[in-house]
Amino acid sequence: MTPIPRVLDTTKRSQRIPGMIAACLISAAWSLAFPSAANASLMSPELEDSVAGYLAIFIIFFVPVAVIVLFWLVHILPEKIAHQRHHPQFEAIRTLCLLSLAFGGLLWPLAWLWAYTKPVGYKLAYGTDKHPDYFKEHGLPDPESPTADIRQRVASLEERGVPAGELDAIRTDLAALESRLAASDRSEAR
């Protein structure tokens, strides 16, 4: 019977390992015993000086500008978020972002939270929770009342092809809301 070649390779490899370890240890001892001249840099001293000069100029002039721009970009994020979400208090959030820049970022978390909140009191006071630019951007007329705003939104959903069953459910809810509003207006008038 002939031996399997894989077994022979394993035995040869296991015999070579102690020899390789010994060779590594001898070369490490030799380099520790007789060190050669060590250089701190791969560059010549003149090149090293010029690179250090350019690096200092870059750090003194460009890094502060980059930090200021990054600080500014982070502080206008709530403003951009409020604009994308058509927040009705967009101008106030923009002002808070500018104040946050002046106060070193202390007001920035408030602007961030405000940009993500839904202004419930604003809708009660003004009848809509969208910024007036929303209606201009989508080519919609400004709503006269909250129900007119909802009717405009239902009409735009109908144009997009939303199923009729869903639209009918929204319309019945809207009719119930209008009847309640009309009843409350009558009771206030008396």
C-alpha positions in Angstrom: 0.0 0.0 0.0 1.2 3.4 -0.8 0.8 6.2 1.7 -1.6 9.1 1.0 0.3 12.1 -0.2 -1.7 14.4 2.1 -0.4 12.6 5.2 3.2 12.9 3.9 2.8 16.7 3.4 1.5 17.0 7.0 4.5 15.2 8.5 7.0 17.2 6.4 5.3 20.4 7.4 5.3 19.5 11.1 9.1 18.8 10.8 9.7 22.2 9.2 7.9 24.3 11.8 10.5 24.1 14.6 13.2 25.0 12.1 11.3 28.1 11.0 10.7 29.2 14.5 14.4 28.8 15.3 15.4 30.8 12.2 13.0 33.6 13.2 14.3 33.7 16.8 17.9 33.9 15.5 17.2 36.7 13.1 15.3 38.7 15.8 18.2 38.2 18.2 20.7 39.3 15.5 18.7 42.5 14.8 18.4 43.3 18.5 22.1 42.7 19.1 23.5 44.7 16.2 21.0 47.5 15.3 21.5 49.5 12.2 21.0 53.3 11.9 17.4 54.2 12.5 15.7 57.1 10.7 12.6 58.7 12.1 11.3 59.6 8.6 11.4 58.3 5.1 11.9 61.9 3.8 15.0 64.0 3.8 15.2 66.8 6.4 14.7 69.5 3.8 11.6 67.8 2.3 10.3 67.2 5.9 10.6 70.9 6.7 8.7 72.0 3.5 6.0 69.4 4.2 5.7 70.6 7.8 5.3 74.2 6.5 2.6 73.4 4.0 0.8 71.3 6.7 0.9 74.2 9.2 -0.5 76.6 6.6 -3.3 74.1 5.8 -4.1 73.6 9.5 -4.1 77.3 10.3 -6.2 78.5 7.4 -8.3 75.7 6.0 -9.2 73.6 9.0 -11.0 76.4 10.8 -12.9 77.3 7.7 -14.0 73.7 7.3 -15.0 73.5 11.0 -17.1 76.7 10.7 -18.8 75.5 7.5 -19.6 72.1 9.2 -21.0 73.9 12.3 -23.1 76.1 10.0 -24.4 73.1 8.0 -25.4 71.2 11.1 -27.2 74.2 12.5 -29.3 74.8 9.4 -30.5 71.2 9.3 -33.7 71.9 11.3 -34.5 74.7 8.9 -34.2 72.4 5.9 -36.3 69.7 7.6 -39.0 72.2 8.4 -39.0 73.4 4.8 -39.3 69.9 3.4 -42.1 69.0 5.8 -43.9 72.3 5.0 -44.0 73.2 8.6 -46.3 76.2 9.1 -43.8 77.8 11.6 -40.9 77.5 9.2 -39.8 81.2 9.7 -39.7 80.8 13.4 -37.6 77.7 13.2 -35.3 79.5 10.8 -34.9 82.3 13.3 -34.2 79.8 16.1 -31.5 78.2 13.9 -29.8 81.6 13.5 -30.1 82.3 17.2 -28.5 78.9 17.8 -25.5 79.9 15.7 -25.1 83.1 17.8 -25.4 81.2 21.1 -23.0 78.5 20.2 -25.5 75.7 19.4 -27.4 75.8 22.7 -30.8 76.3 21.0 -30.1 73.8 18.2 -31.8 70.8 19.9 -35.0 72.9 20.4 -35.0 73.8 16.7 -34.5 70.2 15.8 -37.4 69.0 17.9 -39.6 71.8 16.7 -39.0 71.0 13.1 -40.2 67.4 13.7 -43.3 68.3 15.8 -46.8 68.7 14.4 -48.1 72.1 15.4 -51.5 71.2 16.9 -52.2 74.7 18.3 -51.4 76.3 15.0 -54.0 74.2 13.2 -56.6 75.1 15.8 -55.7 78.8 15.4 -55.3 79.0 11.6 -57.1 76.0 10.3 -54.2 74.3 8.5 -51.0 72.6 9.5 -49.2 73.4 6.2 -47.1 76.4 5.4 -48.6 78.7 2.8 -45.8 77.8 0.4 -47.2 74.2 0.3 -50.3 75.4 -1.5 -48.2 77.5 -3.9 -45.8 74.7 -4.7 -48.6 72.2 -5.5 -50.6 74.7 -7.5 -53.5 74.7 -5.0 -55.5 77.7 -3.9 -55.2 78.8 -0.3 -57.9 77.2 1.8 -60.7 79.3 3.2 -61.4 76.9 6.0 -60.1 73.6 7.5 -62.8 71.6 5.7 -61.9 73.3 2.4 -58.3 72.3 2.9 -59.3 68.7 3.5 -61.6 68.8 0.4 -58.6 70.0 -1.7 -56.4 67.2 -0.4 -59.1 64.6 -1.2 -59.4 66.0 -4.7 -55.6 65.7 -5.2 -55.8 62.1 -3.9 -58.6 61.4 -6.4 -56.4 62.8 -9.2 -53.6 60.4 -8.2 -55.9 57.4 -8.5 -56.6 56.4 -4.9 -59.3 53.7 -4.7 -62.9 55.1 -4.5 -63.7 53.1 -1.3 -61.0 54.9 0.6 -62.1 58.3 -0.8 -65.7 57.6 0.1 -64.7 56.9 3.7 -62.8 60.1 3.9 -65.7 62.0 2.4 -68.1 60.6 5.0 -65.8 61.5 7.8 -65.5 65.0 6.3 -69.2 65.4 6.1 -69.6 64.4 9.8 -66.9 66.9 10.7 -68.6 69.7 8.7 -71.9 69.0 10.4 -70.3 69.2 13.8 -68.5 72.4 12.9 -71.7 73.9 11.6 -73.5 72.9 14.8 -70.8 74.4 17.0 -70.9 77.6 14.9 -74.7 77.9 15.4 -74.3 77.4 19.2 -71.7 80.1 19.4 -73.8 82.5 17.4 -76.7 82.2 19.9 
